[in-house]
Amino acid sequence: MSTEIQRASADALTASLQADRYAEILAVVAAVQAAQVAPQHNGCSCAPARSRRSGGEVAAIAAGVCACVGVATAALLAVAVAAVAVGFTAVVLLLIVRQIRKGK
C-alpha cells in the first residue's frame, strides 16, 4: 500500500511539473507573438492608438501566472497527502478498535 502512495505522489509531482512547463511554454509563445506583431495602421486617425505590452511585460505576467499555478498545485498536492494520511489513520484506528473488541 505504501508503494502505491509513493507512486501516486510521484505521479502527482510529475504532473505538476509538466503543467508548470506547459505554462512556461505558453508564456514564451505569447511573448514571441507579442514581439512579432507589427503595428497596423489603416490610415484612420479617428481612434486613438492602443499601446501594446512589451515582451518583458508579457514575460513578467506569464511568470506570475506560472508561480500561481505552481502554488495552487503544491496546495492541492498537500491536501491530497493530508487526505491519504487521514485515511490511513482511520484504517489503523478501525483495526485497533476491532482488535480491542475481539479481545473482550
Backbone as CSV, one residue per row, in Angstrom:
resi,resn,N_x,N_y,N_z,CA_x,CA_y,CA_z,C_x,C_y,C_z
1,MET,0.836,-1.192,0.000,0.000,0.000,0.000,0.877,1.250,0.000
2,SER,2.013,1.157,0.720,2.908,2.308,0.824,3.529,2.650,-0.531
3,THR,3.849,1.612,-1.301,4.445,1.885,-2.617,3.432,2.521,-3.556
4,GLU,2.144,2.156,-3.389,1.116,2.778,-4.219,0.994,4.259,-3.912
5,ILE,1.084,4.599,-2.645,1.014,6.016,-2.244,2.223,6.765,-2.766
6,GLN,3.393,6.139,-2.640,4.603,6.792,-3.133,4.533,6.968,-4.642
7,ARG,4.012,5.962,-5.339,3.890,6.050,-6.792,2.885,7.144,-7.168
8,ALA,1.762,7.200,-6.447,0.759,8.237,-6.727,1.309,9.622,-6.431
9,SER,2.068,9.748,-5.352,2.674,11.033,-5.015,3.683,11.450,-6.091
10,ALA,4.480,10.497,-6.554,5.452,10.798,-7.607,4.746,11.185,-8.902
11,ASP,3.652,10.493,-9.218,2.882,10.838,-10.423,2.279,12.230,-10.314
12,ALA,1.775,12.579,-9.128,1.201,13.917,-8.933,2.271,14.983,-9.078
13,LEU,3.453,14.730,-8.525,4.550,15.692,-8.637,4.979,15.848,-10.090
14,THR,5.070,14.742,-10.823,5.439,14.804,-12.240,4.400,15.589,-13.037
15,ALA,3.129,15.354,-12.740,2.064,16.079,-13.451,2.137,17.575,-13.169
16,SER,2.438,17.944,-11.921,2.516,19.371,-11.607,3.708,20.016,-12.315
17,LEU,4.833,19.294,-12.402,5.994,19.843,-13.109,5.700,19.999,-14.598
18,GLN,4.972,19.031,-15.169,4.619,19.138,-16.579,3.664,20.297,-16.811
19,ALA,2.751,20.536,-15.881,1.830,21.666,-16.013,2.600,22.979,-15.960
20,ASP,3.597,23.053,-15.065,4.417,24.267,-14.988,5.189,24.473,-16.287
21,ARG,5.742,23.404,-16.845,6.485,23.527,-18.105,5.548,23.980,-19.236
22,TYR,4.349,23.422,-19.272,3.377,23.797,-20.293,3.041,25.277,-20.169
23,ALA,2.845,25.766,-18.953,2.529,27.183,-18.750,3.701,28.063,-19.185
24,GLU,4.916,27.628,-18.906,6.086,28.406,-19.318,6.190,28.462,-20.838
25,ILE,5.922,27.337,-21.496,5.980,27.309,-22.958,4.938,28.258,-23.544
26,LEU,3.731,28.232,-22.976,2.695,29.152,-23.453,3.098,30.602,-23.239
27,ALA,3.746,30.890,-22.125,4.173,32.251,-21.852,5.220,32.704,-22.871
28,VAL,6.156,31.822,-23.198,7.192,32.169,-24.181,6.562,32.388,-25.551
29,VAL,5.631,31.518,-25.924,4.966,31.671,-27.223,4.206,32.996,-27.266
30,ALA,3.511,33.332,-26.185,2.775,34.596,-26.147,3.722,35.785,-26.241
31,ALA,4.879,35.684,-25.565,5.853,36.776,-25.618,6.414,36.946,-27.033
32,VAL,6.699,35.832,-27.694,7.237,35.901,-29.060,6.188,36.467,-30.004
33,GLN,4.942,36.024,-29.852,3.887,36.541,-30.722,3.672,38.037,-30.495
34,ALA,3.737,38.463,-29.238,3.552,39.886,-28.948,4.698,40.708,-29.530
35,ALA,5.912,40.149,-29.518,7.058,40.874,-30.059,7.015,40.945,-31.585
36,GLN,6.397,39.949,-32.229,6.382,39.904,-33.688,5.235,40.696,-34.300
37,VAL,4.243,41.040,-33.520,3.094,41.765,-34.058,3.529,43.180,-34.433
38,ALA,3.377,43.495,-35.693,3.726,44.838,-36.167,2.498,45.733,-36.025
39,PRO,2.717,46.982,-35.629,1.557,47.878,-35.514,0.916,48.077,-36.889
40,GLN,-0.377,47.909,-36.941,-1.106,48.048,-38.204,-1.751,49.433,-38.246
41,HIS,-1.510,50.102,-39.323,-2.040,51.450,-39.484,-2.904,51.461,-40.731
42,ASN,-4.182,51.710,-40.559,-5.077,51.686,-41.709,-5.372,53.086,-42.248
43,GLY,-4.686,54.099,-41.736,-4.873,55.442,-42.252,-5.961,56.231,-41.544
44,CYS,-6.731,55.586,-40.706,-7.792,56.269,-39.982,-7.247,56.762,-38.649
45,SER,-7.403,58.048,-38.408,-6.908,58.605,-37.153,-8.054,58.904,-36.197
46,CYS,-9.205,58.294,-36.426,-10.363,58.579,-35.585,-10.282,57.877,-34.235
47,ALA,-9.607,56.771,-34.146,-9.492,56.045,-32.876,-8.067,56.215,-32.343
48,PRO,-7.924,56.446,-31.047,-6.574,56.576,-30.507,-5.821,55.251,-30.589
49,ALA,-4.528,55.366,-30.809,-3.692,54.175,-30.920,-3.617,53.469,-29.573
50,ARG,-3.758,52.172,-29.607,-3.712,51.366,-28.382,-2.283,50.898,-28.148
51,SER,-1.776,51.168,-26.966,-0.396,50.765,-26.692,-0.355,49.269,-26.384
52,ARG,0.652,48.616,-26.870,0.821,47.173,-26.670,1.817,46.943,-25.545
53,ARG,1.662,45.816,-24.901,2.611,45.452,-23.844,3.915,44.992,-24.478
54,SER,5.000,45.303,-23.805,6.296,44.865,-24.316,6.488,43.383,-24.004
55,GLY,7.494,42.814,-24.628,7.792,41.404,-24.398,8.145,41.125,-22.948
56,GLY,8.829,42.071,-22.315,9.198,41.903,-20.912,7.981,41.890,-19.998
57,GLU,7.014,42.754,-20.307,5.786,42.775,-19.502,5.010,41.472,-19.658
58,VAL,4.930,40.983,-20.881,4.232,39.720,-21.123,4.944,38.583,-20.399
59,ALA,6.262,38.584,-20.458,7.023,37.535,-19.775,6.830,37.619,-18.261
60,ALA,6.775,38.838,-17.715,6.566,39.005,-16.274,5.179,38.525,-15.867
61,ILE,4.180,38.847,-16.663,2.818,38.371,-16.374,2.773,36.855,-16.455
62,ALA,3.399,36.291,-17.466,3.416,34.838,-17.618,4.140,34.176,-16.450
63,ALA,5.225,34.790,-15.987,5.945,34.238,-14.840,5.071,34.278,-13.593
64,GLY,4.305,35.338,-13.434,3.377,35.420,-12.303,2.302,34.350,-12.378
65,VAL,1.786,34.124,-13.573,0.783,33.067,-13.748,1.392,31.704,-13.440
66,CYS,2.615,31.464,-13.910,3.291,30.189,-13.633,3.498,30.005,-12.131
67,ALA,3.869,31.067,-11.446,4.066,30.977,-10.000,2.751,30.650,-9.298
68,CYS,1.667,31.276,-9.734,0.347,30.996,-9.134,-0.065,29.555,-9.386
69,VAL,0.178,29.058,-10.590,-0.156,27.671,-10.905,0.674,26.723,-10.047
70,GLY,1.938,27.049,-9.863,2.800,26.213,-9.023,2.337,26.177,-7.576
71,VAL,1.952,27.333,-7.054,1.465,27.396,-5.660,0.163,26.613,-5.535
72,ALA,-0.733,26.764,-6.492,-2.003,26.033,-6.446,-1.763,24.525,-6.525
73,THR,-0.824,24.113,-7.370,-0.503,22.697,-7.494,0.072,22.160,-6.194
74,ALA,0.958,22.912,-5.578,1.539,22.483,-4.307,0.474,22.384,-3.219
75,ALA,-0.452,23.333,-3.207,-1.527,23.299,-2.204,-2.424,22.086,-2.413
76,LEU,-2.769,21.805,-3.652,-3.608,20.639,-3.927,-2.884,19.338,-3.606
77,LEU,-1.594,19.294,-3.859,-0.810,18.112,-3.518,-0.767,17.924,-2.005
78,ALA,-0.628,19.018,-1.262,-0.625,18.933,0.196,-1.968,18.434,0.717
79,VAL,-3.055,18.894,0.121,-4.387,18.427,0.532,-4.536,16.936,0.235
80,ALA,-4.032,16.501,-0.907,-4.125,15.081,-1.259,-3.324,14.226,-0.293
81,VAL,-2.122,14.659,0.052,-1.290,13.909,1.003,-1.964,13.866,2.368
82,ALA,-2.551,14.977,2.796,-3.247,15.002,4.083,-4.454,14.066,4.058
83,ALA,-5.171,14.015,2.949,-6.329,13.126,2.837,-5.896,11.665,2.932
84,VAL,-4.801,11.325,2.298,-4.291,9.955,2.371,-3.868,9.632,3.802
85,ALA,-3.224,10.568,4.468,-2.804,10.342,5.855,-4.005,10.136,6.770
86,VAL,-5.048,10.926,6.587,-6.262,10.771,7.393,-6.907,9.420,7.106
87,GLY,-6.912,9.010,5.867,-7.476,7.707,5.507,-6.732,6.565,6.174
88,PHE,-5.415,6.606,6.113,-4.617,5.563,6.773,-4.825,5.567,8.280
89,THR,-4.907,6.744,8.855,-5.141,6.837,10.291,-6.486,6.219,10.648
90,ALA,-7.497,6.463,9.847,-8.817,5.891,10.103,-8.790,4.366,10.001
91,VAL,-8.084,3.849,9.015,-7.996,2.397,8.861,-7.261,1.771,10.040
92,VAL,-6.155,2.355,10.453,-5.393,1.830,11.595,-6.244,1.899,12.862
93,LEU,-6.941,2.977,13.080,-7.802,3.113,14.247,-8.910,2.066,14.219
94,LEU,-9.487,1.831,13.056,-10.520,0.815,12.926,-9.975,-0.563,13.267
95,LEU,-8.778,-0.882,12.786,-8.171,-2.175,13.094,-7.883,-2.308,14.588
96,ILE,-7.432,-1.254,15.206,-7.153,-1.292,16.647,-8.445,-1.513,17.430
97,VAL,-9.504,-0.810,17.067,-10.791,-0.967,17.755,-11.309,-2.389,17.581
98,ARG,-11.170,-2.957,16.404,-11.612,-4.342,16.180,-10.805,-5.323,17.032
99,GLN,-9.505,-5.089,17.141,-8.675,-5.966,17.970,-9.063,-5.861,19.433
100,ILE,-9.358,-4.652,19.894,-9.763,-4.466,21.280,-11.089,-5.158,21.534
101,ARG,-12.046,-5.006,20.636,-13.350,-5.653,20.809,-13.236,-7.175,20.697
102,LYS,-12.354,-7.644,19.869,-12.155,-9.083,19.702,-11.572,-9.690,20.981
103,GLY,-10.721,-8.941,21.645,-10.074,-9.410,22.873,-11.029,-9.517,24.041
104,LYS,-12.117,-8.801,24.024,-13.074,-8.820,25.162,-13.876,-10.045,25.198
